[in-house]
């Protein structure tokens, strides 16, 4: 993961900049079966790491894992790495150690 303090960008308003986890190609099922990148799957959500947030973001912090819908993402390239730009309302869930006491981090 890129050090968020070294990114040459400051997010505005409710925007969240995320870095995708893993590759978009082949993946493995829970049973260890390799699923090729060309396999047709239904609508699938993706996990990503938050690398920068705007000043109006309330539920997410840098370093959190977030679940979002990758259909038609707004992509941006900083240096040699690609990131995805989202609005906080487009996130479906937050996974972080600070989420506890039965709170799932859902942002609906």
C-alpha positions in Angstrom: 0.0 0.0 0.0 1.3 3.5 -0.8 2.1 5.8 2.1 -0.9 8.2 2.1 1.3 11.0 3.5 3.3 10.9 0.3 0.4 11.1 -2.2 0.5 14.4 -4.1 -3.2 14.9 -3.7 -5.7 16.3 -1.2 -9.3 15.0 -1.4 -12.2 17.4 -1.2 -15.6 17.2 0.3 -17.0 13.6 0.6 -14.5 12.0 -1.8 -12.6 8.8 -1.0 -9.5 7.7 -2.9 -9.0 3.9 -2.8 -6.4 1.4 -4.0 -7.7 -2.0 -5.2 -6.7 -5.1 -3.4 -5.1 -7.9 -5.4 -5.3 -8.4 -9.1 -8.4 -8.1 -11.3 -7.4 -11.3 -13.1 -7.7 -14.9 -11.9 -9.0 -15.6 -8.4 -9.5 -18.6 -6.2 -12.7 -20.0 -4.7 -12.9 -20.9 -1.1 -12.3 -24.5 -2.1 -9.1 -23.6 -4.0 -10.5 -23.8 -7.5 -8.9 -21.2 -9.9 -11.5 -19.0 -11.6 -10.1 -17.4 -14.8 -10.5 -13.7 -15.4 -12.7 -14.4 -18.4 -15.3 -16.3 -16.3 -18.7 -14.6 -16.3 -19.9 -13.7 -12.8 -22.9 -11.6 -11.7 -22.5 -8.2 -10.1 -19.6 -8.5 -7.8 -18.4 -6.0 -5.2 -14.7 -5.3 -4.6 -12.6 -4.6 -1.5 -10.1 -1.7 -1.5 -7.8 0.2 0.9 -8.5 3.8 1.6 -5.5 6.0 0.9 -7.0 9.5 1.2 -10.3 11.1 2.3 -11.9 14.5 2.0 -12.7 16.7 5.0 -16.4 15.9 5.0 -15.9 12.1 5.1 -17.4 10.8 8.4 -17.3 7.0 8.5 -14.0 6.1 6.8 -10.4 6.7 7.7 -7.2 6.3 5.8 -6.1 2.6 6.1 -9.6 1.2 6.3 -10.8 -1.5 3.9 -14.0 -0.6 2.1 -16.5 -2.6 0.0 -17.8 -0.9 -3.1 -19.3 -1.6 -6.5 -16.6 -1.4 -9.2 -19.1 -0.9 -12.1 -17.9 2.2 -14.1 -15.3 3.5 -11.6 -13.7 6.9 -11.8 -10.0 6.0 -12.1 -7.0 8.3 -11.6 -3.3 7.6 -12.0 -0.8 9.1 -9.5 2.8 8.4 -10.3 2.7 4.9 -11.7 -0.2 3.5 -9.7 -3.9 3.6 -10.5 -6.5 4.6 -7.9 -10.3 4.8 -7.8 -12.2 7.9 -6.8 -15.5 7.3 -4.9 -18.0 9.3 -2.9 -18.5 8.2 0.7 -22.2 7.4 0.0 -21.1 4.8 -2.7 -19.4 2.6 -0.1 -21.3 -0.4 1.2 -19.2 -1.4 4.2 -16.1 -0.5 6.2 -13.8 -3.1 7.7 -11.5 -1.8 10.4 -10.2 -2.8 13.8 -12.0 0.2 15.3 -15.4 -1.2 14.2 -16.5 -3.2 17.2 -19.4 -3.9 19.7 -21.5 -5.4 17.0 -21.2 -2.4 14.7 -20.6 -3.6 11.2 -19.5 -0.3 9.7 -22.3 -0.4 7.2 -22.9 3.0 5.6 -26.4 3.0 4.0 
